[in-house]
Amino acid sequence: MSKFIPEKLSVEYRSGVTATEPVIPRRYTLTHSDLTGDLFLTIGNHYSWDKINPMRDEVLAEWKMNGGFLYYCVYLYVDQGEYTQSESAKRNEIFRKELPLALTAIRYGDRFLFDAHPYLGQTSIIINFMSVYPQFARQESWGTFHIWNNTIPNKYT
C-alpha cells in the first residue's frame, strides 16, 4: 500500500453537496495521477463521470440504506471483458493493494461529514469487485471507517 499523504489529496464538492450534508445521496469519485501520485476526490449527488479516464482505475462509492441499515458501498471496475484473464488478475491485485490508501483518502477527504455524523465511522464498508471472471467478481466486507481513520497521521486528524 502506498502511504497516504494528505497534501496530495484534492477535494471538490459538487452542486447539492456541502462538507456536512447530505449523507444520502452522496457519491464519491476518487481518481489519481500516475505521474504525481496526487489523489482527486469529487463528492456530489452523482458520480463524476467527467473525471474518469479510459483505464477505469477509479474508485466509485456511495452511502446506501437497506432495511434501515446504512452502509458504504464501493465499486471497483476490474474489467467488463475487455481485458484478458491475466490482465484482470493484475488489475485485481493492484486494486486490493491500493484500496486501503483509497479508503483512507476518502475518510480524510470527507472528515467534516464524519465529524458532523460520528455514527458514520461505525458503518460497514462493502466492496464490489466488478468483473466478468468469477474469481475476481466478489463482494467483500472491509470493516468500518473507524479502522481507516486510524491510518491517518495524528497531525492531520
PyMOL commands that set and color helices and strands:
alter all, ss='L'
color gray80, all
select helices_A, chain A and resi 6-8+49-51+85-109+111-116+118-122+145-149+154-156
alter helices_A, ss='H'
color red, helices_A
select strands_A, chain A and resi 9-13+27-32+39-44+59-66+69-77+124-130+138-144
alter strands_A, ss='S'
color yellow, strands_A
deselect
rebuild
show_as cartoon
